[in-house]
Amino acid sequence: MKPLVWITGAGGLVGSYLVRTAERWAPGLKVRGLTRQDIDLTDESAVRRFWREDQPALVIHCAAISRPAVCEQDPGLARNVNVDATALLASLAGDRPLLFFSSDQVFDGRQGRYVETDAINPINYYGETKAAAEEIVLSNSRHTVIRLALTAGTSLTGDRSFVEDMRRSAAREHRLTLFTDEFRSPVPAGVVARAIWELIAQKPSGLYHLGGAERLTRMEIGEALAMRYPELASRLQPGSVADYHGPPRPPDLSMRCDKLQRLLSFPIPGFRSWVMNRTTAGTDEWDFPLISSGLVV
């Protein structure tokens, strides 16, 4: 019998990529993807019942309220999903491995190029919930936290990725104001999936950063995407985070991923080189191509 893996948030961006790539990158595992329709992670009795029935050998916890604006609007829901549900799964897992996806939003963005040992200081409620959940997960030496950067891809519902948000706005002929003074380390979802499966095979624990190899402004990210999606080009306009009105936005959430990179069999790519390569290949897929010294299909 193959060990059973739970993947929560299987209807989301990262969760769906992990489910659909498991056969390729983790053929020795049996995957059960759990969506909101399968189980309400805030229903403790239901979660405990599912756990008794399945007895998973590993949990990959992707489920979250991940949009900062939603977290600000409904902090109770954000706390229940991002913190309390995580605490329950960590408790049930016990000595079994659990991998939890946190976020670069645990940082305040004043520094940039963050490493795992840098102090966290979230400035929005989403970041606060992720920081609280990190502390719970890392209290168990068998468990793992992945701080994930801005992730590109296509989701099952078409509304879980910033790429999808931008293309939808462009289709409605909306202007896309992208900041020239806000920095991220964007990473394709296919890269995330392969990195996680490789990491799991090594039975890791502790804290890791996972983002792309380039530090890019929001505007640079948009310009890179416009190479693949030309309809975006005429809709882009530069802006400044100083003019933004909404939940606090950390100005520089770029991360260094050297710790994780040392464990992987492939180089984590820069976002622009990835997009350019996929554009040359003529595919919309954000899945993982064959990698050699360069990013080639």
C-alpha positions as CSV (number, residue, x, y, z in Angstrom):
1,M,0.0,0.0,0.0
2,K,1.3,3.5,-0.9
3,P,1.4,6.0,2.0
4,L,-1.5,8.3,1.9
5,V,-1.0,12.0,1.6
6,W,-3.6,14.7,2.4
7,I,-3.3,17.9,0.3
8,T,-5.7,20.5,1.7
9,G,-6.7,23.4,-0.4
10,A,-6.7,21.1,-3.5
11,G,-9.0,23.5,-5.3
12,G,-6.6,26.3,-5.0
13,L,-3.6,27.2,-7.1
14,V,-0.7,25.4,-5.4
15,G,-2.8,22.6,-4.0
16,S,-4.1,21.7,-7.5
17,Y,-0.6,21.7,-9.0
18,L,0.6,19.4,-6.3
19,V,-2.3,17.0,-6.9
20,R,-1.9,16.9,-10.7
21,T,1.9,16.5,-10.5
22,A,2.0,13.8,-7.8
23,E,2.0,10.9,-10.3
24,R,5.0,12.4,-12.1
25,W,7.1,13.6,-9.2
26,A,5.9,11.4,-6.3
27,P,4.8,8.1,-7.8
28,G,5.3,6.2,-4.6
29,L,2.6,8.2,-2.8
30,K,-1.2,8.0,-2.9
31,V,-2.7,11.5,-2.9
32,R,-6.0,12.6,-1.6
33,G,-6.8,16.2,-2.5
34,L,-9.2,17.9,-0.1
35,T,-11.3,20.9,-1.2
36,R,-13.9,22.9,0.6
37,Q,-16.5,20.7,-0.8
38,D,-14.9,17.6,0.7
39,I,-14.3,19.0,4.2
40,D,-14.7,22.2,6.2
41,L,-11.4,22.5,8.0
42,T,-13.0,24.8,10.6
43,D,-15.3,21.9,11.7
44,E,-13.2,20.1,14.2
45,S,-15.4,17.1,14.6
46,A,-15.5,16.5,10.8
47,V,-11.8,16.9,10.5
48,R,-11.2,14.4,13.4
49,R,-13.6,11.9,11.8
50,F,-11.9,12.2,8.4
51,W,-8.5,11.7,10.1
52,R,-9.6,8.6,11.9
53,E,-10.9,7.1,8.6
54,D,-7.9,8.0,6.5
55,Q,-4.9,8.0,8.9
56,P,-2.8,10.0,6.4
57,A,1.0,9.4,6.6
58,L,1.7,13.0,5.5
59,V,-0.2,16.3,5.4
60,I,0.5,19.1,2.9
61,H,-1.5,22.0,4.2
62,C,-2.2,24.5,1.4
63,A,-5.7,25.7,2.4
64,A,-5.9,29.3,3.5
65,I,-7.7,32.6,3.2
66,S,-4.9,34.1,1.2
67,R,-6.2,37.4,-0.1
68,P,-5.1,40.2,2.4
69,A,-8.3,42.3,1.7
70,V,-10.5,39.3,2.6
71,C,-8.5,38.8,5.8
72,E,-9.0,42.4,6.8
73,Q,-12.7,42.3,6.1
74,D,-13.3,39.1,8.0
75,P,-10.6,38.5,10.5
76,G,-12.6,35.9,12.4
77,L,-12.8,33.7,9.3
78,A,-9.1,34.3,8.5
79,R,-8.1,33.3,12.0
80,N,-10.3,30.2,12.0
81,V,-8.9,29.0,8.6
82,N,-5.3,30.2,8.7
83,V,-4.5,29.6,12.4
84,D,-7.0,27.4,14.1
85,A,-7.4,24.8,11.3
86,T,-3.6,24.7,11.0
87,A,-3.2,24.1,14.7
88,L,-5.8,21.2,14.6
89,L,-4.0,19.5,11.7
90,A,-0.6,19.9,13.4
91,S,-2.0,18.4,16.6
92,L,-3.5,15.4,14.7
93,A,-0.3,14.9,12.7
94,G,1.8,14.6,15.8
95,D,5.0,12.8,14.9
96,R,3.9,12.4,11.3
97,P,5.3,14.9,8.8
98,L,3.2,18.0,8.1
99,L,4.2,20.7,5.5
100,F,2.5,24.0,5.9
101,F,2.5,26.8,3.4
102,S,3.2,30.2,4.9
103,S,3.8,33.5,3.0
104,D,6.4,36.2,2.4
105,Q,3.8,38.5,3.9
106,V,5.1,37.6,7.4
107,F,7.8,40.3,6.7
108,D,7.3,44.1,6.8
109,G,9.0,44.6,3.5
110,R,11.5,47.2,4.8
111,Q,14.6,45.1,4.0
112,G,14.0,42.7,1.1
113,R,16.1,39.7,0.1
114,Y,14.9,38.0,3.3
115,V,16.5,34.7,4.6
116,E,14.9,32.3,7.0
117,T,16.7,33.7,10.0
118,D,15.5,37.3,9.5
119,A,13.0,38.6,12.0
120,I,9.3,38.6,10.9
121,N,7.1,41.6,11.4
122,P,3.8,41.3,9.6
123,I,2.0,44.6,8.8
124,N,-1.4,43.2,7.6
125,Y,-3.8,40.7,9.2
126,Y,-3.1,38.0,6.6
127,G,0.6,38.1,7.5
128,E,-0.3,38.0,11.2
129,T,-2.3,34.8,10.8
130,K,0.5,33.2,8.9
131,A,3.1,34.2,11.5
132,A,0.9,32.8,14.2
133,A,0.4,29.5,12.3
134,E,4.2,29.3,11.7
135,E,4.9,29.3,15.4
136,I,2.5,26.5,16.0
137,V,3.8,24.3,13.2
138,L,7.5,24.9,14.0
139,S,7.0,23.9,17.6
140,N,7.1,20.3,16.3
141,S,10.5,19.4,15.1
142,R,9.0,16.9,12.6
143,H,7.0,19.6,10.8
144,T,7.9,22.0,8.0
145,V,7.0,25.5,7.0
146,I,7.4,26.8,3.4
147,R,7.3,30.6,3.1
148,L,5.9,31.0,-0.5
149,A,6.4,34.0,-2.7
150,L,3.9,35.4,-5.2
151,T,2.9,32.4,-7.4
152,A,1.9,32.3,-11.0
153,G,-0.3,29.7,-12.7
154,T,-3.8,28.8,-13.8
155,S,-6.2,27.4,-11.2
156,L,-9.2,25.1,-11.6
157,T,-11.6,28.0,-10.9
158,G,-9.7,30.6,-12.9
159,D,-9.5,33.1,-10.0
160,R,-6.7,32.0,-7.7
161,S,-3.7,33.5,-9.5
162,F,-2.5,37.0,-10.0
163,V,-2.0,36.1,-13.6
164,E,-5.6,35.2,-14.0
165,D,-6.6,38.4,-12.2
166,M,-4.6,40.5,-14.6
167,R,-5.8,38.7,-17.7
168,R,-9.4,39.1,-16.6
169,S,-9.0,42.8,-15.9
170,A,-7.4,43.3,-19.3
171,A,-10.3,41.4,-21.0
172,R,-12.6,44.0,-19.4
173,E,-10.4,46.8,-20.8
174,H,-9.4,47.9,-17.3
175,R,-6.1,49.7,-16.7
176,L,-3.6,47.8,-14.7
177,T,-1.7,50.0,-12.3
178,L,1.5,48.2,-11.4
179,F,3.9,49.6,-8.8
180,T,7.4,50.4,-9.7
181,D,8.5,50.5,-6.0
182,E,7.1,47.2,-4.8
183,F,9.3,44.1,-5.1
184,R,8.5,40.4,-5.1
185,S,10.2,37.1,-6.0
186,P,7.5,35.5,-8.3
187,V,7.6,31.8,-8.9
188,P,5.7,29.5,-11.3
189,A,3.3,27.0,-9.6
190,G,4.9,24.2,-11.5
191,V,8.3,25.0,-10.0
192,V,6.7,25.1,-6.6
193,A,5.1,21.6,-7.1
194,R,8.3,20.0,-8.2
195,A,10.4,21.6,-5.4
196,I,7.9,20.4,-2.8
197,W,7.8,16.8,-4.0
198,E,11.6,16.7,-4.1
199,L,11.8,18.2,-0.6
200,I,9.3,15.7,0.8
201,A,11.3,12.8,-0.6
202,Q,14.2,14.0,1.6
203,K,12.0,14.0,4.8
204,P,12.8,17.6,5.7
205,S,11.7,19.7,8.7
206,G,12.1,23.3,9.7
207,L,11.7,26.5,7.8
208,Y,12.4,27.2,4.1
209,H,11.8,30.0,1.6
210,L,10.5,29.3,-1.9
211,G,10.4,32.0,-4.5
212,G,11.8,32.8,-7.9
213,A,15.5,33.7,-8.5
214,E,14.7,37.3,-9.5
215,R,13.8,40.3,-7.5
216,L,11.2,42.2,-9.6
217,T,8.9,45.1,-9.3
218,R,5.2,44.6,-9.9
219,M,5.7,46.6,-13.2
220,E,8.5,44.3,-14.3
221,I,6.3,41.3,-13.5
222,G,3.6,42.7,-15.7
223,E,6.0,43.5,-18.5
224,A,7.3,39.9,-18.4
225,L,3.7,38.5,-18.6
226,A,3.0,40.8,-21.5
227,M,5.6,38.8,-23.5
228,R,3.3,35.8,-23.2
229,Y,0.0,37.6,-23.1
230,P,0.2,40.5,-25.5
231,E,-3.3,41.7,-24.6
232,L,-1.8,42.9,-21.3
233,A,0.8,45.3,-22.9
234,S,-1.6,48.2,-23.7
235,R,-3.3,48.0,-20.3
236,L,-0.2,48.4,-18.1
237,Q,0.5,51.7,-16.4
238,P,3.2,52.4,-13.7
239,G,2.2,53.5,-10.2
240,S,3.5,53.9,-6.7
241,V,2.6,51.9,-3.6
242,A,2.6,55.3,-1.8
243,D,-0.7,56.1,-3.7
244,Y,-2.4,52.8,-2.8
245,H,-5.4,52.8,-0.5
246,G,-6.2,49.5,1.1
247,P,-4.6,46.9,3.5
248,P,-1.0,47.7,4.2
249,R,1.4,46.4,1.5
250,P,5.0,45.6,2.4
251,P,7.2,47.3,-0.2
252,D,9.9,44.6,-0.7
253,L,9.1,41.0,0.0
254,S,11.9,39.5,-2.1
255,M,13.3,36.4,-0.6
256,R,16.5,34.3,-0.9
257,C,16.0,30.6,-1.3
258,D,19.6,29.3,-0.9
259,K,18.7,26.9,1.9
260,L,16.1,25.2,-0.2
261,Q,18.1,25.4,-3.4
262,R,20.9,23.3,-1.9
263,L,18.4,20.4,-1.5
264,L,17.0,20.5,-5.1
265,S,18.1,18.7,-8.2
266,F,17.3,21.7,-10.5
267,P,17.9,25.5,-10.4
268,I,15.0,27.6,-9.2
269,P,14.4,29.8,-12.3
270,G,14.0,33.5,-12.6
271,F,10.5,34.6,-13.5
272,R,11.4,36.4,-16.7
273,S,13.5,33.6,-18.1
274,W,10.7,31.2,-17.3
275,V,8.0,33.3,-19.1
276,M,10.3,33.8,-22.1
277,N,11.0,30.1,-22.3
278,R,7.3,29.2,-22.1
279,T,6.5,31.9,-24.7
280,T,9.1,30.4,-27.1
281,A,7.5,27.0,-26.5
282,G,4.1,28.3,-27.4
283,T,2.2,27.0,-24.3
284,D,0.1,28.6,-21.6
285,E,1.1,25.8,-19.2
286,W,2.8,26.8,-16.0
287,D,3.8,23.2,-15.4
288,F,7.4,22.1,-15.2
289,P,9.4,21.6,-18.5
290,L,12.4,19.4,-18.9
291,I,15.3,21.2,-17.3
292,S,19.0,21.0,-18.3
293,S,21.4,23.9,-18.1
294,G,18.7,26.1,-19.4
295,L,14.9,26.1,-19.2
296,V,14.0,24.1,-22.3
297,V,10.9,22.0,-23.1
